[in-house]
Amino acid sequence: MSYDYDYQYMINEIVRLINDACETEGIPDPSNNLSSHWAEATK
């Protein structure tokens, strides 16, 4: 058995669903938070 998955599509869909859920719940974009935390951690 061999499966050929479109991983980029799957990743994009997961990220889109997370962003949609955050927007619906009024939670700030998690990627913005991650970037700022990363910047602080690498100072």
N, C-alpha and C positions, 0 to 999 in steps of 0.2 A: 504494500500500500504506500502510495506517495501522495502527499498533500502539498499543494502549492498555494500558499496564503499571500494575500496582498497586505503585508505588514504595515506599510505606510498608510494605506487607507484605514486600517483598523486603529492605528495610533491617532490619526486625524479625527476619527469618529469619537474615540474615547475623550480626547481633549475637547472636542466640540460639546459633548454631553456634559462634561464637568463645567465648562464655561457657561452653558445654558442653565444648569442647575444653580450655579453661583449667582448668575444674573437674576434668576427667578427669586432667590432667597435674599437678595440684596447684599451678598457677600462680595468683597472686592476681588478682582481678578487674581487668582492664585499665582499666576506666572509673574505678575508685578511684585507680589510679596516675596516670592522665591528669589527674584533678582536682587531685591533690596537686602534680603537676609544674606545672600551670597556675597554681595559687595561688602557688607559689614564684617562677615567672617574672614574675608581675605585681606583686610586692612593690615 
